[in-house]
């Protein structure tokens, strides 16, 4: 999800000698944590203990963020309603930071499932993969109905792509449409969430952003190999009740406005 804009003129800094050492140690530590907890997570999911499985995912992501050295702070709290969370999408690290602070299931386009490393991680944490085609609208609605009816909270990025983390692109109303189906509207709340990545001292403002033609491996190495890390602030806004809006466009616009109002641009 990184097709927005282009990365011309951005400097993909390589780690220093000590940075390469830190990178190696961090990758090994994250691998031990993530793959070490995958077994219990899969077992819990197989036994039907999905809530426990997602708690394990949350622990793994929280530890992994700590290993990287990225500090996480929150304002507000995750909603208790069933429904969906919508957030701005600025970095590949979103999959870790947003899972670290709440129990959610990501909704992602199906092509992500085949991506190296990211796809495997996404599958492991229970991501819901969908094809954004009109011909799959009925299937998508049924998937959402089944998951939300069971009390799950889904998370998707209405921008449809990641950015430099310093702007919010227009929210596409497509994925909001399913929530207006009669079976879903009365059940569903939408919680807007703003994600602010604050760069390490001395680094450019968009240090954590991932967009344009940025290679994932290079972006991963640059961030994880940085000795000095910044922080991420996650702001949970008041949830919106779907039935309070006339249509998907109105809901998407309101969610976008709320997310944008607390975005840190510098």
Secondary structure as GFF3:
##gff-version 3
##sequence-region A 1 266
A	DSSP	alpha_helix	17	46	.	.	.	ID=ss1
A	DSSP	alpha_helix	50	68	.	.	.	ID=ss2
A	DSSP	beta_strand	71	75	.	.	.	ID=ss3
A	DSSP	beta_strand	83	87	.	.	.	ID=ss4
A	DSSP	alpha_helix	94	100	.	.	.	ID=ss5
A	DSSP	beta_strand	105	109	.	.	.	ID=ss6
A	DSSP	three_ten_helix	110	114	.	.	.	ID=ss7
A	DSSP	alpha_helix	118	124	.	.	.	ID=ss8
A	DSSP	beta_strand	128	130	.	.	.	ID=ss9
A	DSSP	three_ten_helix	134	136	.	.	.	ID=ss10
A	DSSP	alpha_helix	137	149	.	.	.	ID=ss11
A	DSSP	beta_strand	153	156	.	.	.	ID=ss12
A	DSSP	three_ten_helix	174	180	.	.	.	ID=ss13
A	DSSP	alpha_helix	182	185	.	.	.	ID=ss14
A	DSSP	beta_strand	189	198	.	.	.	ID=ss15
A	DSSP	alpha_helix	216	224	.	.	.	ID=ss16
A	DSSP	beta_strand	231	236	.	.	.	ID=ss17
A	DSSP	beta_strand	240	241	.	.	.	ID=ss18
A	DSSP	three_ten_helix	242	244	.	.	.	ID=ss19
A	DSSP	alpha_helix	248	261	.	.	.	ID=ss20
###
